[in-house]
Amino acid sequence: MIHTAKPQNEKMSRREWLPRCVRAGCLTAMAVFGVGQVYKGRRLANDPNCIRLNTCNDCVEFGGCKLDKAETFRESQKKDLPG
């Protein structure tokens, strides 16, 4: 079904207006969330604490992480190993 634009002089019914407003609200919320995530990533890029908020052994980036927290955790893991 192809939607055609209505002439400017026709009023939009409530049945058409409500879903359009909900759709616009959802798209706006997703855009605001995305912008917020980009801003948060830039703000925390040089933060000495972990961005992931996980413990180091659960983190997917633990192997290549250069943060002091990860280095300290690696050293403590080496000390705990037998042998």
C-alpha positions as protocol buffer text, in pm:
chain_id: "A"
residue {
  index: 1
  type: MET
  ca { x: 0 y: 0 z: 0 }
}
residue {
  index: 2
  type: ILE
  ca { x: 146 y: 332 z: -107 }
}
residue {
  index: 3
  type: HIS
  ca { x: 78 y: 634 z: 111 }
}
residue {
  index: 4
  type: THR
  ca { x: 13 y: 953 z: -71 }
}
residue {
  index: 5
  type: ALA
  ca { x: 46 y: 1296 z: 77 }
}
residue {
  index: 6
  type: LYS
  ca { x: -278 y: 1465 z: 172 }
}
residue {
  index: 7
  type: PRO
  ca { x: -355 y: 1812 z: 47 }
}
residue {
  index: 8
  type: GLN
  ca { x: -259 y: 2088 z: 290 }
}
residue {
  index: 9
  type: ASN
  ca { x: -618 y: 2194 z: 354 }
}
residue {
  index: 10
  type: GLU
  ca { x: -731 y: 1854 z: 494 }
}
residue {
  index: 11
  type: LYS
  ca { x: -710 y: 1810 z: 870 }
}
residue {
  index: 12
  type: MET
  ca { x: -532 y: 1511 z: 1012 }
}
residue {
  index: 13
  type: SER
  ca { x: -755 y: 1275 z: 1209 }
}
residue {
  index: 14
  type: ARG
  ca { x: -673 y: 1175 z: 1565 }
}
residue {
  index: 15
  type: ARG
  ca { x: -614 y: 822 z: 1442 }
}
residue {
  index: 16
  type: GLU
  ca { x: -334 y: 947 z: 1217 }
}
residue {
  index: 17
  type: TRP
  ca { x: -201 y: 1213 z: 1453 }
}
residue {
  index: 18
  type: LEU
  ca { x: -142 y: 993 z: 1759 }
}
residue {
  index: 19
  type: PRO
  ca { x: 81 y: 728 z: 1593 }
}
residue {
  index: 20
  type: ARG
  ca { x: 274 y: 1002 z: 1415 }
}
residue {
  index: 21
  type: CYS
  ca { x: 344 y: 1176 z: 1747 }
}
residue {
  index: 22
  type: VAL
  ca { x: 446 y: 848 z: 1915 }
}
residue {
  index: 23
  type: ARG
  ca { x: 677 y: 765 z: 1624 }
}
residue {
  index: 24
  type: ALA
  ca { x: 834 y: 1110 z: 1636 }
}
residue {
  index: 25
  type: GLY
  ca { x: 880 y: 1081 z: 2013 }
}
residue {
  index: 26
  type: CYS
  ca { x: 1051 y: 742 z: 1980 }
}
residue {
  index: 27
  type: LEU
  ca { x: 1284 y: 868 z: 1709 }
}
residue {
  index: 28
  type: THR
  ca { x: 1370 y: 1174 z: 1917 }
}
residue {
  index: 29
  type: ALA
  ca { x: 1440 y: 958 z: 2224 }
}
residue {
  index: 30
  type: MET
  ca { x: 1671 y: 729 z: 2022 }
}
residue {
  index: 31
  type: ALA
  ca { x: 1857 y: 1028 z: 1881 }
}
residue {
  index: 32
  type: VAL
  ca { x: 1901 y: 1185 z: 2225 }
}
residue {
  index: 33
  type: PHE
  ca { x: 2022 y: 852 z: 2367 }
}
residue {
  index: 34
  type: GLY
  ca { x: 2274 y: 813 z: 2082 }
}
residue {
  index: 35
  type: VAL
  ca { x: 2409 y: 1164 z: 2125 }
}
residue {
  index: 36
  type: GLY
  ca { x: 2434 y: 1104 z: 2499 }
}
residue {
  index: 37
  type: GLN
  ca { x: 2635 y: 785 z: 2445 }
}
residue {
  index: 38
  type: VAL
  ca { x: 2877 y: 961 z: 2210 }
}
residue {
  index: 39
  type: TYR
  ca { x: 2919 y: 1245 z: 2459 }
}
residue {
  index: 40
  type: LYS
  ca { x: 2976 y: 998 z: 2745 }
}
residue {
  index: 41
  type: GLY
  ca { x: 3236 y: 807 z: 2543 }
}
residue {
  index: 42
  type: ARG
  ca { x: 3427 y: 1125 z: 2463 }
}
residue {
  index: 43
  type: ARG
  ca { x: 3408 y: 1247 z: 2821 }
}
residue {
  index: 44
  type: LEU
  ca { x: 3537 y: 917 z: 2962 }
}
residue {
  index: 45
  type: ALA
  ca { x: 3801 y: 852 z: 2694 }
}
residue {
  index: 46
  type: ASN
  ca { x: 4092 y: 953 z: 2918 }
}
residue {
  index: 47
  type: ASP
  ca { x: 3932 y: 854 z: 3246 }
}
residue {
  index: 48
  type: PRO
  ca { x: 4167 y: 642 z: 3459 }
}
residue {
  index: 49
  type: ASN
  ca { x: 3876 y: 426 z: 3569 }
}
residue {
  index: 50
  type: CYS
  ca { x: 3725 y: 156 z: 3355 }
}
residue {
  index: 51
  type: ILE
  ca { x: 3444 y: 263 z: 3121 }
}
residue {
  index: 52
  type: ARG
  ca { x: 3289 y: -84 z: 3118 }
}
residue {
  index: 53
  type: LEU
  ca { x: 3220 y: -86 z: 3494 }
}
residue {
  index: 54
  type: ASN
  ca { x: 3303 y: -459 z: 3509 }
}
residue {
  index: 55
  type: THR
  ca { x: 3569 y: -633 z: 3705 }
}
residue {
  index: 56
  type: CYS
  ca { x: 3881 y: -681 z: 3497 }
}
residue {
  index: 57
  type: ASN
  ca { x: 3853 y: -1059 z: 3460 }
}
residue {
  index: 58
  type: ASP
  ca { x: 3503 y: -1020 z: 3309 }
}
residue {
  index: 59
  type: CYS
  ca { x: 3604 y: -746 z: 3067 }
}
residue {
  index: 60
  type: VAL
  ca { x: 3629 y: -832 z: 2698 }
}
residue {
  index: 61
  type: GLU
  ca { x: 3910 y: -580 z: 2651 }
}
residue {
  index: 62
  type: PHE
  ca { x: 4120 y: -701 z: 2943 }
}
residue {
  index: 63
  type: GLY
  ca { x: 4395 y: -852 z: 2724 }
}
residue {
  index: 64
  type: GLY
  ca { x: 4485 y: -523 z: 2558 }
}
residue {
  index: 65
  type: CYS
  ca { x: 4383 y: -282 z: 2833 }
}
residue {
  index: 66
  type: LYS
  ca { x: 4653 y: -32 z: 2934 }
}
residue {
  index: 67
  type: LEU
  ca { x: 4477 y: 118 z: 3235 }
}
residue {
  index: 68
  type: ASP
  ca { x: 4657 y: 106 z: 3569 }
}
residue {
  index: 69
  type: LYS
  ca { x: 4367 y: -88 z: 3716 }
}
residue {
  index: 70
  type: ALA
  ca { x: 4413 y: -367 z: 3459 }
}
residue {
  index: 71
  type: GLU
  ca { x: 4792 y: -374 z: 3499 }
}
residue {
  index: 72
  type: THR
  ca { x: 4754 y: -408 z: 3877 }
}
residue {
  index: 73
  type: PHE
  ca { x: 4498 y: -684 z: 3833 }
}
residue {
  index: 74
  type: ARG
  ca { x: 4731 y: -875 z: 3595 }
}
residue {
  index: 75
  type: GLU
  ca { x: 5016 y: -851 z: 3846 }
}
residue {
  index: 76
  type: SER
  ca { x: 4793 y: -980 z: 4125 }
}
residue {
  index: 77
  type: GLN
  ca { x: 4681 y: -1269 z: 3905 }
}
residue {
  index: 78
  type: LYS
  ca { x: 5046 y: -1365 z: 3838 }
}
residue {
  index: 79
  type: LYS
  ca { x: 5121 y: -1367 z: 4211 }
}
residue {
  index: 80
  type: ASP
  ca { x: 4820 y: -1589 z: 4283 }
}
residue {
  index: 81
  type: LEU
  ca { x: 4921 y: -1857 z: 4029 }
}
residue {
  index: 82
  type: PRO
  ca { x: 5098 y: -2160 z: 4178 }
}
residue {
  index: 83
  type: GLY
  ca { x: 5453 y: -2226 z: 4068 }
}
